[in-house]
Amino acid sequence: MGTMAIPLRRGKPDAIIERMHYVYILESYDGEHWYVGCTTDLERRLKEHNGGDGVHTKKYRPWKIKMYVVFHDQEKAFAFEKYLKSNSGRAFTKCHF
């Protein structure tokens, strides 16, 4: 009995790369405040938060990225963001980050 090669997952051509979705936790430099968000451009979003563009983050800037998770699926990213903003998600964040 011979061996059978199992094909690896084939990637998409460069022209059709899927958009990545980042769920992120920001921490203010004073360490007193946290913010959870979701974006497709993490670097741009951090600049916006630190530039005063965010209503909820403006008064506690500057911010640094504490943690982020990358998703291919937008719905899963939004669901994880929603979880992190819930009571149990906040407890999870305090214990692990």
C-alpha positions as CSV (number, residue, x, y, z in Angstrom):
1,M,0.0,0.0,0.0
2,G,1.6,3.3,-1.1
3,T,1.4,6.6,0.7
4,M,-0.9,9.3,-0.6
5,A,0.1,13.0,-0.5
6,I,-2.5,15.3,1.0
7,P,-2.5,18.6,-0.7
8,L,-1.9,21.6,1.4
9,R,-4.5,24.4,1.6
10,R,-4.0,26.4,-1.5
11,G,-3.7,30.1,-1.1
12,K,-5.5,32.7,-3.3
13,P,-3.6,34.7,-5.9
14,D,-2.1,37.9,-4.5
15,A,-4.8,39.9,-6.3
16,I,-7.5,38.2,-4.3
17,I,-6.1,38.3,-0.8
18,E,-8.8,38.2,1.9
19,R,-9.2,41.2,4.1
20,M,-8.0,40.6,7.7
21,H,-10.1,41.8,10.6
22,Y,-8.3,42.8,13.8
23,V,-10.0,42.8,17.2
24,Y,-7.7,44.8,19.5
25,I,-7.4,46.0,23.1
26,L,-5.8,49.4,23.7
27,E,-4.4,50.5,27.0
28,S,-3.8,54.1,28.0
29,Y,-0.2,54.9,28.8
30,D,-1.3,55.6,32.4
31,G,-2.5,52.0,32.6
32,E,-5.9,53.0,34.0
33,H,-8.1,52.7,30.9
34,W,-8.8,50.1,28.2
35,Y,-10.6,50.1,24.9
36,V,-11.8,47.2,22.7
37,G,-12.3,47.7,19.0
38,C,-12.3,46.0,15.6
39,T,-10.7,47.2,12.3
40,T,-9.2,46.1,9.0
41,D,-6.3,48.5,9.4
42,L,-4.8,48.3,12.9
43,E,-2.0,50.8,12.3
44,R,-4.4,53.5,10.9
45,R,-6.9,52.9,13.7
46,L,-4.3,53.4,16.4
47,K,-3.2,56.6,14.8
48,E,-6.8,57.8,14.7
49,H,-7.3,57.0,18.4
50,N,-4.1,58.8,19.4
51,G,-5.0,61.7,17.1
52,G,-8.3,62.3,19.0
53,D,-10.6,60.9,16.4
54,G,-12.3,58.4,18.8
55,V,-15.2,59.8,20.9
56,H,-14.5,57.2,23.7
57,T,-10.7,57.3,23.5
58,K,-10.0,61.0,23.0
59,K,-9.6,62.0,26.7
60,Y,-7.4,59.1,27.7
61,R,-4.8,59.2,25.0
62,P,-2.1,58.3,24.2
63,W,-2.9,54.6,23.7
64,K,-0.8,51.6,23.0
65,I,-1.8,48.2,21.6
66,K,-2.1,45.7,24.5
67,M,-3.3,42.8,22.4
68,Y,-4.8,41.9,19.1
69,V,-6.3,38.8,17.4
70,V,-6.6,38.4,13.6
71,F,-9.6,36.9,11.9
72,H,-10.4,36.1,8.3
73,D,-14.1,36.1,9.0
74,Q,-15.7,39.4,9.7
75,E,-18.6,37.9,11.6
76,K,-16.3,36.0,13.9
77,A,-14.3,39.2,14.5
78,F,-17.4,41.2,15.5
79,A,-18.6,38.3,17.7
80,F,-15.2,38.2,19.6
81,E,-15.2,42.0,19.9
82,K,-18.8,41.8,21.4
83,Y,-17.6,39.1,23.8
84,L,-14.6,41.2,25.0
85,K,-17.0,44.1,25.7
86,S,-19.3,41.8,27.8
87,N,-18.9,41.3,31.6
88,S,-17.4,37.9,31.1
89,G,-15.1,39.2,28.3
90,R,-13.9,42.0,30.6
91,A,-13.2,39.4,33.3
92,F,-11.3,37.3,30.8
93,T,-9.2,40.2,29.7
94,K,-8.3,41.2,33.3
95,C,-7.1,37.6,34.0
96,H,-5.1,37.1,30.8
97,F,-3.9,40.5,29.7
